[in-house]
Amino acid sequence: MRATAGLGAAAVVVGVLAWALPSASGDAADALSVYSGRGIATPIGVVSRVPAESAGGVIYTESRLDIGKSRAIAAAETTGELAEAFLATTLTGYANPTLVNAQYPASDVYPPEATSVNSVSTGGATISRYHAVANDQPSAHAEAVGGAGDIPNLLHIGGGESHSYSEVRSDGSVVTNVASAVHDVRIGPDLAPLVTIGHMASTAQVVVPIGGKPVTSFNLQITGVLANGVPVTITQDGLTLGSAAAVPASSVLSLNQTLAMLDAQGISLRAVPVQKEVTDTSATVSGAALQLRTIVPPSLALPTDIGKDETLLLGEVSANATGRKRQALSEGELPSLAASADASGTGGLSSDLSPSGGVLGSSLTAPPVGMGAGTVAPSSALPTEAPFTLPKRNRNLAAQRVLDGYRLFLVAALIAAVAFLVRSRTRMPE
């Protein structure tokens, strides 16, 4: 009995210590002077012009990471932040019930975790789910799962999902992962689709190791593409017939007619090249399977300008991450005080000098009297050691001390209570 009670008490104490003692979750972020991340994933990306571009999508997710704030966004459909604000101020009573935002630190508007009221699960299966969560790791995660949807006589999907995740890992790496997938895609009139796609899936990732070179990856898979019943492949030039065997003239004619009918409806169909940009401390990679540009004829009246000129990106993903390690700062070299070579031949000291002779924002002072304006202080006068180092980033030292003291008080009180209970329950009868 005593051994069992002792083990139980030890487990309780360990659990309480894990909760009560200060967390080291912020250590990785404190090791970085700059970090950020942003991920966007959507089976159907929508770029509206209002007239400025506003990027949104269907079954849309987005994760954002910056110093001091993490944010996640999920929606069944959204026209993007700019267009959402435009609609809210233009159409009376406009609201998007499928759009959820999560933020850390939380605010009166955005909680740390949110789920759309349109999320539905039944029989152990998820029919639709739009969920966003952000925490102090820091990390932001958004997921969206949706069913069939249509843009009449233009686009139909049988279902899709997307995920966006940005985080600072425990080793200081800044990571953004995004993925989107969609199946049963039909492009063109509802009764006679011109292009059908069985399945599309795209993923992108950016990893920026602390002090290391960023690493990017992108993957796209497309299966079951038919243009008016003819098997085709998707290339950078759009739709092309397969080249594995001789192509009959009827197939070439059918494909050309399909593309001509799309053009006649104001639909231009193009493949999207992968875009990648990498520096020493950041990287961005983005891409999509297909791009559809639609322009509504001027004769067709719409309640707002949104929808008149739109670009649809099928299987859109975009990932970005930035991470720069914190380093001690040094004063560096003395600024040059040489006279400027202007036309008049007159020179003057730099405007960066303060009235007292020192450089603004620096501990450096002006040269001693007797040194000419064109002379420079000897190299021995330069500081040989860094005059200061960066302290660990603390969000609120006073509040942290109070919280740590309160935690330790609770730990001591709980340990005493557990010890009393163990002793009273295991005492041998006299």
Contacts in CASP RR format, 6 or more apart in sequence:
PFRMAT RR
TARGET T0000
AUTHOR 0000-0000-0000
METHOD contacts of the structure
MODEL  1
MRATAGLGAAAVVVGVLAWALPSASGDAADALSVYSGRGIATPIGVVSRV
PAESAGGVIYTESRLDIGKSRAIAAAETTGELAEAFLATTLTGYANPTLV
NAQYPASDVYPPEATSVNSVSTGGATISRYHAVANDQPSAHAEAVGGAGD
IPNLLHIGGGESHSYSEVRSDGSVVTNVASAVHDVRIGPDLAPLVTIGHM
ASTAQVVVPIGGKPVTSFNLQITGVLANGVPVTITQDGLTLGSAAAVPAS
SVLSLNQTLAMLDAQGISLRAVPVQKEVTDTSATVSGAALQLRTIVPPSL
ALPTDIGKDETLLLGEVSANATGRKRQALSEGELPSLAASADASGTGGLS
SDLSPSGGVLGSSLTAPPVGMGAGTVAPSSALPTEAPFTLPKRNRNLAAQ
RVLDGYRLFLVAALIAAVAFLVRSRTRMPE
1 425 0 8 1.000
1 426 0 8 1.000
2 422 0 8 1.000
2 426 0 8 1.000
5 422 0 8 1.000
5 425 0 8 1.000
5 426 0 8 1.000
6 422 0 8 1.000
9 418 0 8 1.000
9 419 0 8 1.000
9 421 0 8 1.000
9 422 0 8 1.000
12 414 0 8 1.000
12 418 0 8 1.000
13 414 0 8 1.000
13 415 0 8 1.000
13 418 0 8 1.000
16 410 0 8 1.000
16 411 0 8 1.000
16 414 0 8 1.000
17 411 0 8 1.000
20 407 0 8 1.000
20 408 0 8 1.000
20 410 0 8 1.000
20 411 0 8 1.000
21 407 0 8 1.000
21 411 0 8 1.000
22 400 0 8 1.000
22 403 0 8 1.000
22 404 0 8 1.000
22 407 0 8 1.000
25 136 0 8 1.000
25 137 0 8 1.000
26 136 0 8 1.000
26 137 0 8 1.000
26 138 0 8 1.000
27 170 0 8 1.000
28 168 0 8 1.000
28 169 0 8 1.000
28 170 0 8 1.000
28 171 0 8 1.000
28 172 0 8 1.000
28 210 0 8 1.000
29 35 0 8 1.000
29 67 0 8 1.000
29 138 0 8 1.000
29 168 0 8 1.000
29 172 0 8 1.000
29 393 0 8 1.000
30 326 0 8 1.000
30 392 0 8 1.000
30 393 0 8 1.000
31 172 0 8 1.000
31 210 0 8 1.000
31 325 0 8 1.000
31 326 0 8 1.000
32 168 0 8 1.000
32 172 0 8 1.000
32 174 0 8 1.000
32 210 0 8 1.000
32 323 0 8 1.000
32 324 0 8 1.000
32 325 0 8 1.000
32 326 0 8 1.000
33 324 0 8 1.000
33 325 0 8 1.000
33 326 0 8 1.000
33 327 0 8 1.000
33 390 0 8 1.000
34 67 0 8 1.000
34 281 0 8 1.000
34 322 0 8 1.000
34 323 0 8 1.000
34 324 0 8 1.000
35 65 0 8 1.000
35 66 0 8 1.000
35 67 0 8 1.000
35 168 0 8 1.000
35 174 0 8 1.000
35 322 0 8 1.000
35 323 0 8 1.000
35 324 0 8 1.000
36 65 0 8 1.000
36 66 0 8 1.000
36 67 0 8 1.000
36 174 0 8 1.000
36 320 0 8 1.000
36 321 0 8 1.000
36 322 0 8 1.000
36 323 0 8 1.000
37 63 0 8 1.000
37 64 0 8 1.000
37 65 0 8 1.000
37 66 0 8 1.000
37 166 0 8 1.000
37 174 0 8 1.000
37 176 0 8 1.000
37 320 0 8 1.000
37 321 0 8 1.000
37 322 0 8 1.000
38 62 0 8 1.000
38 63 0 8 1.000
38 64 0 8 1.000
38 65 0 8 1.000
38 166 0 8 1.000
38 176 0 8 1.000
38 318 0 8 1.000
38 319 0 8 1.000
38 320 0 8 1.000
39 62 0 8 1.000
39 63 0 8 1.000
39 64 0 8 1.000
39 164 0 8 1.000
39 165 0 8 1.000
39 166 0 8 1.000
39 176 0 8 1.000
39 178 0 8 1.000
39 318 0 8 1.000
39 319 0 8 1.000
39 320 0 8 1.000
40 55 0 8 1.000
40 60 0 8 1.000
40 61 0 8 1.000
40 62 0 8 1.000
40 164 0 8 1.000
40 178 0 8 1.000
40 316 0 8 1.000
40 317 0 8 1.000
40 318 0 8 1.000
41 60 0 8 1.000
41 61 0 8 1.000
41 62 0 8 1.000
41 162 0 8 1.000
41 163 0 8 1.000
41 164 0 8 1.000
41 178 0 8 1.000
41 179 0 8 1.000
41 180 0 8 1.000
41 316 0 8 1.000
41 317 0 8 1.000
41 318 0 8 1.000
42 56 0 8 1.000
42 57 0 8 1.000
42 58 0 8 1.000
42 59 0 8 1.000
42 60 0 8 1.000
42 61 0 8 1.000
42 144 0 8 1.000
42 162 0 8 1.000
42 180 0 8 1.000
42 313 0 8 1.000
42 315 0 8 1.000
42 316 0 8 1.000
43 58 0 8 1.000
43 59 0 8 1.000
43 157 0 8 1.000
43 159 0 8 1.000
43 160 0 8 1.000
43 161 0 8 1.000
43 162 0 8 1.000
43 180 0 8 1.000
43 181 0 8 1.000
43 182 0 8 1.000
43 200 0 8 1.000
43 314 0 8 1.000
43 315 0 8 1.000
43 316 0 8 1.000
44 57 0 8 1.000
44 58 0 8 1.000
44 59 0 8 1.000
44 155 0 8 1.000
44 157 0 8 1.000
44 182 0 8 1.000
44 312 0 8 1.000
44 313 0 8 1.000
44 314 0 8 1.000
44 315 0 8 1.000
44 316 0 8 1.000
45 55 0 8 1.000
45 56 0 8 1.000
45 57 0 8 1.000
45 58 0 8 1.000
45 60 0 8 1.000
45 288 0 8 1.000
45 312 0 8 1.000
45 313 0 8 1.000
45 314 0 8 1.000
45 315 0 8 1.000
45 316 0 8 1.000
46 55 0 8 1.000
46 56 0 8 1.000
46 57 0 8 1.000
46 58 0 8 1.000
46 79 0 8 1.000
46 80 0 8 1.000
46 310 0 8 1.000
46 311 0 8 1.000
46 312 0 8 1.000
46 313 0 8 1.000
47 53 0 8 1.000
47 54 0 8 1.000
47 55 0 8 1.000
47 56 0 8 1.000
47 310 0 8 1.000
47 311 0 8 1.000
47 312 0 8 1.000
47 313 0 8 1.000
48 54 0 8 1.000
48 56 0 8 1.000
48 79 0 8 1.000
48 80 0 8 1.000
48 83 0 8 1.000
48 306 0 8 1.000
48 307 0 8 1.000
48 309 0 8 1.000
48 310 0 8 1.000
49 305 0 8 1.000
49 308 0 8 1.000
49 309 0 8 1.000
49 310 0 8 1.000
50 82 0 8 1.000
50 83 0 8 1.000
50 86 0 8 1.000
50 304 0 8 1.000
50 305 0 8 1.000
50 306 0 8 1.000
51 305 0 8 1.000
52 82 0 8 1.000
53 82 0 8 1.000
54 79 0 8 1.000
54 80 0 8 1.000
54 81 0 8 1.000
54 82 0 8 1.000
54 83 0 8 1.000
54 84 0 8 1.000
54 86 0 8 1.000
55 80 0 8 1.000
56 78 0 8 1.000
56 79 0 8 1.000
56 80 0 8 1.000
56 83 0 8 1.000
57 75 0 8 1.000
57 77 0 8 1.000
57 78 0 8 1.000
57 79 0 8 1.000
57 80 0 8 1.000
57 316 0 8 1.000
58 76 0 8 1.000
58 77 0 8 1.000
58 149 0 8 1.000
58 157 0 8 1.000
59 76 0 8 1.000
59 77 0 8 1.000
59 144 0 8 1.000
59 145 0 8 1.000
59 146 0 8 1.000
59 147 0 8 1.000
59 159 0 8 1.000
59 160 0 8 1.000
59 161 0 8 1.000
59 162 0 8 1.000
59 180 0 8 1.000
59 182 0 8 1.000
60 73 0 8 1.000
60 74 0 8 1.000
60 75 0 8 1.000
60 76 0 8 1.000
60 77 0 8 1.000
60 78 0 8 1.000
60 144 0 8 1.000
60 162 0 8 1.000
61 72 0 8 1.000
61 73 0 8 1.000
61 74 0 8 1.000
61 132 0 8 1.000
61 142 0 8 1.000
61 143 0 8 1.000
61 144 0 8 1.000
61 162 0 8 1.000
61 163 0 8 1.000
61 164 0 8 1.000
61 178 0 8 1.000
62 72 0 8 1.000
62 73 0 8 1.000
62 74 0 8 1.000
62 142 0 8 1.000
62 164 0 8 1.000
63 71 0 8 1.000
63 72 0 8 1.000
63 73 0 8 1.000
63 140 0 8 1.000
63 141 0 8 1.000
63 142 0 8 1.000
63 164 0 8 1.000
63 165 0 8 1.000
63 166 0 8 1.000
63 176 0 8 1.000
63 178 0 8 1.000
64 70 0 8 1.000
64 71 0 8 1.000
64 72 0 8 1.000
64 73 0 8 1.000
64 140 0 8 1.000
64 166 0 8 1.000
65 71 0 8 1.000
65 138 0 8 1.000
65 139 0 8 1.000
65 140 0 8 1.000
65 166 0 8 1.000
65 167 0 8 1.000
65 168 0 8 1.000
65 174 0 8 1.000
65 176 0 8 1.000
68 105 0 8 1.000
68 138 0 8 1.000
68 395 0 8 1.000
69 103 0 8 1.000
69 104 0 8 1.000
69 105 0 8 1.000
70 103 0 8 1.000
70 104 0 8 1.000
70 134 0 8 1.000
70 135 0 8 1.000
70 136 0 8 1.000
70 137 0 8 1.000
70 138 0 8 1.000
70 139 0 8 1.000
70 140 0 8 1.000
70 166 0 8 1.000
71 101 0 8 1.000
71 102 0 8 1.000
71 103 0 8 1.000
71 104 0 8 1.000
71 110 0 8 1.000
71 134 0 8 1.000
71 140 0 8 1.000
72 101 0 8 1.000
72 102 0 8 1.000
72 103 0 8 1.000
72 132 0 8 1.000
72 133 0 8 1.000
72 134 0 8 1.000
72 140 0 8 1.000
72 141 0 8 1.000
72 142 0 8 1.000
72 164 0 8 1.000
73 99 0 8 1.000
73 100 0 8 1.000
73 101 0 8 1.000
73 102 0 8 1.000
73 132 0 8 1.000
73 142 0 8 1.000
74 99 0 8 1.000
74 100 0 8 1.000
74 116 0 8 1.000
74 130 0 8 1.000
74 131 0 8 1.000
74 132 0 8 1.000
74 142 0 8 1.000
74 143 0 8 1.000
74 144 0 8 1.000
75 96 0 8 1.000
75 98 0 8 1.000
75 99 0 8 1.000
75 100 0 8 1.000
75 116 0 8 1.000
75 130 0 8 1.000
75 144 0 8 1.000
76 98 0 8 1.000
76 116 0 8 1.000
76 118 0 8 1.000
76 128 0 8 1.000
76 130 0 8 1.000
76 144 0 8 1.000
76 146 0 8 1.000
77 96 0 8 1.000
77 98 0 8 1.000
78 84 0 8 1.000
78 96 0 8 1.000
78 98 0 8 1.000
78 99 0 8 1.000
79 87 0 8 1.000
79 306 0 8 1.000
83 306 0 8 1.000
84 96 0 8 1.000
84 99 0 8 1.000
86 304 0 8 1.000
86 306 0 8 1.000
87 94 0 8 1.000
87 304 0 8 1.000
87 306 0 8 1.000
88 94 0 8 1.000
88 95 0 8 1.000
90 304 0 8 1.000
91 303 0 8 1.000
91 304 0 8 1.000
97 116 0 8 1.000
97 117 0 8 1.000
97 118 0 8 1.000
98 116 0 8 1.000
98 118 0 8 1.000
98 130 0 8 1.000
99 116 0 8 1.000
99 130 0 8 1.000
100 114 0 8 1.000
100 115 0 8 1.000
100 116 0 8 1.000
100 130 0 8 1.000
100 131 0 8 1.000
100 132 0 8 1.000
101 109 0 8 1.000
101 110 0 8 1.000
101 114 0 8 1.000
101 132 0 8 1.000
102 110 0 8 1.000
102 111 0 8 1.000
102 112 0 8 1.000
102 113 0 8 1.000
102 114 0 8 1.000
102 132 0 8 1.000
102 133 0 8 1.000
102 134 0 8 1.000
102 140 0 8 1.000
102 142 0 8 1.000
103 110 0 8 1.000
103 111 0 8 1.000
103 112 0 8 1.000
103 134 0 8 1.000
104 112 0 8 1.000
104 134 0 8 1.000
104 135 0 8 1.000
104 136 0 8 1.000
104 138 0 8 1.000
104 140 0 8 1.000
105 136 0 8 1.000
106 112 0 8 1.000
112 133 0 8 1.000
112 134 0 8 1.000
112 135 0 8 1.000
113 131 0 8 1.000
113 132 0 8 1.000
113 133 0 8 1.000
113 134 0 8 1.000
114 131 0 8 1.000
114 132 0 8 1.000
114 133 0 8 1.000
115 129 0 8 1.000
115 130 0 8 1.000
115 131 0 8 1.000
115 132 0 8 1.000
116 129 0 8 1.000
116 130 0 8 1.000
116 131 0 8 1.000
118 128 0 8 1.000
118 130 0 8 1.000
119 128 0 8 1.000
119 129 0 8 1.000
119 130 0 8 1.000
119 131 0 8 1.000
120 126 0 8 1.000
120 127 0 8 1.000
120 128 0 8 1.000
120 129 0 8 1.000
121 127 0 8 1.000
121 129 0 8 1.000
126 145 0 8 1.000
127 145 0 8 1.000
127 146 0 8 1.000
127 147 0 8 1.000
128 145 0 8 1.000
128 146 0 8 1.000
128 147 0 8 1.000
129 143 0 8 1.000
129 144 0 8 1.000
129 145 0 8 1.000
129 146 0 8 1.000
130 143 0 8 1.000
130 144 0 8 1.000
130 145 0 8 1.000
131 142 0 8 1.000
131 143 0 8 1.000
131 144 0 8 1.000
132 140 0 8 1.000
132 141 0 8 1.000
132 142 0 8 1.000
132 143 0 8 1.000
133 140 0 8 1.000
133 141 0 8 1.000
133 142 0 8 1.000
134 140 0 8 1.000
134 141 0 8 1.000
137 167 0 8 1.000
137 168 0 8 1.000
138 167 0 8 1.000
138 168 0 8 1.000
139 165 0 8 1.000
139 166 0 8 1.000
139 167 0 8 1.000
139 168 0 8 1.000
140 164 0 8 1.000
140 165 0 8 1.000
140 166 0 8 1.000
140 167 0 8 1.000
141 163 0 8 1.000
141 164 0 8 1.000
141 165 0 8 1.000
141 166 0 8 1.000
141 167 0 8 1.000
142 163 0 8 1.000
142 164 0 8 1.000
142 165 0 8 1.000
143 161 0 8 1.000
143 162 0 8 1.000
143 163 0 8 1.000
143 164 0 8 1.000
144 161 0 8 1.000
144 162 0 8 1.000
144 163 0 8 1.000
145 160 0 8 1.000
145 161 0 8 1.000
146 159 0 8 1.000
146 160 0 8 1.000
146 161 0 8 1.000
147 157 0 8 1.000
147 158 0 8 1.000
147 159 0 8 1.000
147 160 0 8 1.000
148 156 0 8 1.000
148 157 0 8 1.000
148 158 0 8 1.000
148 159 0 8 1.000
148 184 0 8 1.000
149 156 0 8 1.000
149 157 0 8 1.000
149 158 0 8 1.000
149 159 0 8 1.000
150 156 0 8 1.000
150 157 0 8 1.000
150 190 0 8 1.000
152 190 0 8 1.000
153 188 0 8 1.000
153 189 0 8 1.000
153 190 0 8 1.000
154 187 0 8 1.000
154 188 0 8 1.000
154 267 0 8 1.000
154 292 0 8 1.000
154 294 0 8 1.000
155 185 0 8 1.000
155 186 0 8 1.000
155 187 0 8 1.000
155 188 0 8 1.000
155 292 0 8 1.000
155 312 0 8 1.000
156 184 0 8 1.000
156 185 0 8 1.000
156 186 0 8 1.000
156 190 0 8 1.000
156 193 0 8 1.000
157 182 0 8 1.000
157 183 0 8 1.000
157 184 0 8 1.000
157 185 0 8 1.000
157 186 0 8 1.000
158 182 0 8 1.000
158 183 0 8 1.000
158 184 0 8 1.000
158 185 0 8 1.000
159 182 0 8 1.000
159 183 0 8 1.000
159 184 0 8 1.000
160 180 0 8 1.000
160 181 0 8 1.000
160 182 0 8 1.000
160 183 0 8 1.000
161 180 0 8 1.000
161 181 0 8 1.000
162 178 0 8 1.000
162 179 0 8 1.000
162 180 0 8 1.000
162 181 0 8 1.000
163 177 0 8 1.000
163 178 0 8 1.000
163 179 0 8 1.000
163 180 0 8 1.000
164 176 0 8 1.000
164 177 0 8 1.000
164 178 0 8 1.000
165 175 0 8 1.000
165 176 0 8 1.000
165 177 0 8 1.000
165 178 0 8 1.000
166 174 0 8 1.000
166 175 0 8 1.000
166 176 0 8 1.000
166 177 0 8 1.000
166 321 0 8 1.000
167 174 0 8 1.000
167 175 0 8 1.000
168 174 0 8 1.000
168 175 0 8 1.000
169 175 0 8 1.000
171 209 0 8 1.000
171 210 0 8 1.000
172 209 0 8 1.000
172 210 0 8 1.000
173 207 0 8 1.000
173 208 0 8 1.000
173 209 0 8 1.000
173 210 0 8 1.000
174 207 0 8 1.000
174 208 0 8 1.000
174 321 0 8 1.000
174 322 0 8 1.000
174 323 0 8 1.000
175 205 0 8 1.000
175 206 0 8 1.000
175 207 0 8 1.000
175 208 0 8 1.000
175 321 0 8 1.000
176 205 0 8 1.000
176 206 0 8 1.000
176 319 0 8 1.000
176 320 0 8 1.000
176 321 0 8 1.000
177 203 0 8 1.000
177 204 0 8 1.000
177 205 0 8 1.000
177 319 0 8 1.000
178 203 0 8 1.000
178 204 0 8 1.000
178 205 0 8 1.000
178 317 0 8 1.000
178 318 0 8 1.000
178 319 0 8 1.000
179 201 0 8 1.000
179 202 0 8 1.000
179 203 0 8 1.000
179 204 0 8 1.000
179 317 0 8 1.000
180 201 0 8 1.000
180 202 0 8 1.000
180 203 0 8 1.000
180 315 0 8 1.000
180 316 0 8 1.000
180 317 0 8 1.000
181 199 0 8 1.000
181 200 0 8 1.000
181 201 0 8 1.000
181 202 0 8 1.000
181 315 0 8 1.000
182 199 0 8 1.000
182 200 0 8 1.000
182 201 0 8 1.000
182 314 0 8 1.000
182 315 0 8 1.000
183 198 0 8 1.000
183 199 0 8 1.000
183 200 0 8 1.000
184 198 0 8 1.000
185 195 0 8 1.000
185 196 0 8 1.000
185 197 0 8 1.000
185 198 0 8 1.000
185 200 0 8 1.000
185 314 0 8 1.000
186 193 0 8 1.000
186 195 0 8 1.000
186 196 0 8 1.000
186 197 0 8 1.000
187 193 0 8 1.000
187 194 0 8 1.000
187 195 0 8 1.000
187 196 0 8 1.000
187 197 0 8 1.000
187 262 0 8 1.000
187 267 0 8 1.000
187 269 0 8 1.000
187 292 0 8 1.000
188 194 0 8 1.000
188 195 0 8 1.000
188 262 0 8 1.000
188 265 0 8 1.000
188 267 0 8 1.000
194 227 0 8 1.000
194 228 0 8 1.000
194 258 0 8 1.000
194 261 0 8 1.000
194 262 0 8 1.000
195 225 0 8 1.000
195 226 0 8 1.000
195 227 0 8 1.000
195 228 0 8 1.000
195 239 0 8 1.000
195 258 0 8 1.000
195 262 0 8 1.000
195 269 0 8 1.000
196 224 0 8 1.000
196 225 0 8 1.000
196 226 0 8 1.000
196 229 0 8 1.000
197 222 0 8 1.000
197 223 0 8 1.000
197 224 0 8 1.000
197 225 0 8 1.000
197 226 0 8 1.000
197 289 0 8 1.000
197 314 0 8 1.000
198 223 0 8 1.000
198 224 0 8 1.000
198 225 0 8 1.000
199 221 0 8 1.000
199 222 0 8 1.000
199 223 0 8 1.000
199 224 0 8 1.000
200 220 0 8 1.000
200 221 0 8 1.000
200 222 0 8 1.000
200 223 0 8 1.000
200 289 0 8 1.000
200 314 0 8 1.000
200 315 0 8 1.000
201 220 0 8 1.000
201 221 0 8 1.000
201 315 0 8 1.000
202 218 0 8 1.000
202 219 0 8 1.000
202 220 0 8 1.000
202 221 0 8 1.000
202 287 0 8 1.000
202 288 0 8 1.000
202 289 0 8 1.000
202 315 0 8 1.000
202 316 0 8 1.000
202 317 0 8 1.000
203 217 0 8 1.000
203 218 0 8 1.000
203 219 0 8 1.000
203 317 0 8 1.000
204 216 0 8 1.000
204 217 0 8 1.000
204 218 0 8 1.000
204 219 0 8 1.000
204 285 0 8 1.000
204 286 0 8 1.000
204 287 0 8 1.000
204 317 0 8 1.000
204 318 0 8 1.000
204 319 0 8 1.000
205 216 0 8 1.000
205 217 0 8 1.000
205 218 0 8 1.000
205 285 0 8 1.000
205 319 0 8 1.000
206 214 0 8 1.000
206 215 0 8 1.000
206 216 0 8 1.000
206 283 0 8 1.000
206 284 0 8 1.000
206 285 0 8 1.000
206 319 0 8 1.000
206 320 0 8 1.000
206 321 0 8 1.000
207 214 0 8 1.000
207 215 0 8 1.000
207 216 0 8 1.000
207 321 0 8 1.000
208 214 0 8 1.000
208 215 0 8 1.000
208 281 0 8 1.000
208 282 0 8 1.000
208 283 0 8 1.000
208 321 0 8 1.000
208 322 0 8 1.000
208 323 0 8 1.000
209 215 0 8 1.000
210 323 0 8 1.000
210 325 0 8 1.000
211 281 0 8 1.000
211 324 0 8 1.000
211 325 0 8 1.000
213 278 0 8 1.000
213 280 0 8 1.000
214 278 0 8 1.000
214 279 0 8 1.000
214 280 0 8 1.000
214 281 0 8 1.000
214 282 0 8 1.000
214 283 0 8 1.000
214 321 0 8 1.000
215 283 0 8 1.000
216 276 0 8 1.000
216 278 0 8 1.000
216 283 0 8 1.000
216 284 0 8 1.000
216 285 0 8 1.000
216 319 0 8 1.000
217 285 0 8 1.000
218 274 0 8 1.000
218 276 0 8 1.000
218 285 0 8 1.000
218 287 0 8 1.000
218 317 0 8 1.000
220 274 0 8 1.000
220 287 0 8 1.000
220 289 0 8 1.000
220 315 0 8 1.000
222 234 0 8 1.000
222 289 0 8 1.000
224 231 0 8 1.000
225 231 0 8 1.000
225 232 0 8 1.000
225 233 0 8 1.000
225 234 0 8 1.000
225 239 0 8 1.000
226 232 0 8 1.000
227 239 0 8 1.000
227 254 0 8 1.000
227 255 0 8 1.000
227 258 0 8 1.000
227 259 0 8 1.000
228 254 0 8 1.000
228 255 0 8 1.000
228 257 0 8 1.000
228 258 0 8 1.000
229 254 0 8 1.000
230 241 0 8 1.000
230 251 0 8 1.000
230 254 0 8 1.000
230 255 0 8 1.000
230 258 0 8 1.000
231 241 0 8 1.000
231 242 0 8 1.000
232 239 0 8 1.000
232 240 0 8 1.000
232 241 0 8 1.000
232 242 0 8 1.000
232 255 0 8 1.000
233 239 0 8 1.000
233 240 0 8 1.000
233 241 0 8 1.000
233 242 0 8 1.000
234 240 0 8 1.000
234 271 0 8 1.000
234 289 0 8 1.000
234 290 0 8 1.000
235 271 0 8 1.000
236 271 0 8 1.000
236 273 0 8 1.000
237 270 0 8 1.000
237 271 0 8 1.000
238 269 0 8 1.000
238 270 0 8 1.000
238 271 0 8 1.000
238 290 0 8 1.000
239 255 0 8 1.000
239 258 0 8 1.000
239 259 0 8 1.000
239 269 0 8 1.000
241 247 0 8 1.000
241 251 0 8 1.000
241 252 0 8 1.000
241 255 0 8 1.000
259 269 0 8 1.000
262 268 0 8 1.000
262 269 0 8 1.000
266 293 0 8 1.000
266 294 0 8 1.000
266 295 0 8 1.000
267 292 0 8 1.000
267 293 0 8 1.000
267 294 0 8 1.000
268 291 0 8 1.000
268 292 0 8 1.000
268 293 0 8 1.000
269 290 0 8 1.000
269 291 0 8 1.000
269 292 0 8 1.000
270 290 0 8 1.000
270 291 0 8 1.000
270 293 0 8 1.000
271 289 0 8 1.000
271 290 0 8 1.000
271 291 0 8 1.000
272 287 0 8 1.000
272 288 0 8 1.000
272 289 0 8 1.000
272 290 0 8 1.000
272 291 0 8 1.000
272 313 0 8 1.000
273 287 0 8 1.000
274 285 0 8 1.000
274 286 0 8 1.000
274 287 0 8 1.000
275 284 0 8 1.000
275 285 0 8 1.000
275 286 0 8 1.000
275 287 0 8 1.000
276 283 0 8 1.000
276 284 0 8 1.000
276 285 0 8 1.000
276 286 0 8 1.000
277 283 0 8 1.000
277 284 0 8 1.000
277 285 0 8 1.000
278 284 0 8 1.000
281 322 0 8 1.000
281 323 0 8 1.000
281 324 0 8 1.000
282 320 0 8 1.000
282 321 0 8 1.000
282 322 0 8 1.000
282 323 0 8 1.000
283 320 0 8 1.000
283 321 0 8 1.000
284 318 0 8 1.000
284 319 0 8 1.000
284 320 0 8 1.000
285 318 0 8 1.000
285 319 0 8 1.000
286 316 0 8 1.000
286 317 0 8 1.000
286 318 0 8 1.000
286 319 0 8 1.000
287 313 0 8 1.000
287 316 0 8 1.000
287 317 0 8 1.000
287 318 0 8 1.000
288 313 0 8 1.000
288 314 0 8 1.000
288 315 0 8 1.000
288 316 0 8 1.000
288 317 0 8 1.000
289 314 0 8 1.000
289 315 0 8 1.000
290 313 0 8 1.000
290 314 0 8 1.000
290 315 0 8 1.000
291 311 0 8 1.000
291 312 0 8 1.000
291 313 0 8 1.000
291 314 0 8 1.000
292 311 0 8 1.000
292 312 0 8 1.000
292 314 0 8 1.000
293 310 0 8 1.000
293 311 0 8 1.000
293 312 0 8 1.000
294 307 0 8 1.000
294 309 0 8 1.000
294 310 0 8 1.000
294 311 0 8 1.000
294 312 0 8 1.000
295 308 0 8 1.000
295 309 0 8 1.000
296 302 0 8 1.000
296 307 0 8 1.000
296 308 0 8 1.000
296 309 0 8 1.000
302 308 0 8 1.000
326 390 0 8 1.000
327 390 0 8 1.000
328 386 0 8 1.000
328 388 0 8 1.000
328 389 0 8 1.000
328 390 0 8 1.000
329 386 0 8 1.000
329 388 0 8 1.000
329 389 0 8 1.000
329 390 0 8 1.000
330 383 0 8 1.000
330 386 0 8 1.000
330 387 0 8 1.000
331 362 0 8 1.000
331 363 0 8 1.000
331 364 0 8 1.000
331 382 0 8 1.000
331 383 0 8 1.000
331 387 0 8 1.000
332 382 0 8 1.000
332 383 0 8 1.000
333 382 0 8 1.000
334 364 0 8 1.000
334 376 0 8 1.000
334 377 0 8 1.000
334 381 0 8 1.000
334 382 0 8 1.000
335 350 0 8 1.000
335 352 0 8 1.000
335 359 0 8 1.000
335 364 0 8 1.000
336 350 0 8 1.000
336 376 0 8 1.000
337 349 0 8 1.000
337 350 0 8 1.000
337 366 0 8 1.000
337 367 0 8 1.000
337 373 0 8 1.000
337 374 0 8 1.000
337 376 0 8 1.000
338 373 0 8 1.000
338 374 0 8 1.000
339 345 0 8 1.000
339 346 0 8 1.000
339 347 0 8 1.000
339 348 0 8 1.000
339 373 0 8 1.000
339 374 0 8 1.000
340 347 0 8 1.000
340 348 0 8 1.000
347 373 0 8 1.000
348 373 0 8 1.000
349 366 0 8 1.000
349 373 0 8 1.000
352 359 0 8 1.000
352 360 0 8 1.000
353 359 0 8 1.000
353 360 0 8 1.000
353 366 0 8 1.000
354 360 0 8 1.000
357 365 0 8 1.000
357 366 0 8 1.000
358 364 0 8 1.000
358 365 0 8 1.000
358 366 0 8 1.000
359 365 0 8 1.000
363 387 0 8 1.000
367 375 0 8 1.000
367 377 0 8 1.000
371 377 0 8 1.000
394 400 0 8 1.000
END
